[in-house]
């Protein structure tokens, strides 16, 4: 399935666990420091450089090269999303983000926020940063460069970005939770077979 960002709540509510999607349109990068600053701005009623309502947020610190006045993406692999867990439920609520791209999954509190406010988590394979960059067609803007390039907030245009897997849907489902439950259910049998 091909998604076009920005996304509506209807778009994300139609997605189910395990769906494979690609993304066209605009997405924004944000890691730890970007989250902290954005929430600080929101609490102080200050305007962000970008409107994140209905947006796609990519947990990524891209490697960029500037040629003249133009930025180019060299590599753009996903960051481990659990680093943003303490901030993500509030981030989703305050900014109305519709999709988060990352790797490794997120906590139950974030899953709950995604269900409540209409957001999905799209998993991207780690270790393929150069391949991921191929789906980025343009760097529109780079803001908050004072945080350092990996932590800056980038507006990226993408085409066919992915493939991405719906790993947390907007209905409270999580592939990570399913895996944890399967492992827990089978652990006694594995221990028995190993004589432990």
C-alpha positions, 0 to 999 in steps of 0.5 A: 500500500502506498501512503501519501503524507501528510496523513489523516486519522482515517488513513492510519486507522485503516492500517493493520498490524503487518501491513506493508507500506511505502511513503510519498510526500513529506516527513520530518526527522526527530531524535531525543534533543528535537523531542525535548526542544519541541515539547519545551516550545509547546509548553511555552506556547512557542511556535515550532518551525514545522507544523507536525499535525498529521505529519510523519515523524522519522526517528533518524539522525541523517547524514547530510552534505551541503553543496552550496545552499542545498542539502543532500542526504548521504545516509538516513537509517532509523534510530532506536525508537525506545530512546524517545519513549519517555516523551512520545505519548505527550508528543503524539498528543500535543502535535497530532503526529499520525505516523512514526518511523523507527526501529525496535518498537515502543513502550505500552504507554506509547502504544496507548497514545497511538490508539487514543490519538490515531497514530501508527508505528512503521518499522524500517529495517536497521543497518540499511541507511544508504538504501533508506536515503534512496527514497529521499528525493529532497531536503526542504529545510534543516532547522535547529542545527545548533543541536548538532546535525544528527539532532536537527529537525529536517523536512524531507520529501520522499517517494516510495520510502520503505518498505515499512511494516505497520508494527504498532497500529492505531487499534492498540496492536503491537507486533513487539508485544505479540513476539514477547507473549509468544516467547513467554508462552514457549519459554517453559517448553524450551527450558524443558527441552534444554534440560534447564 
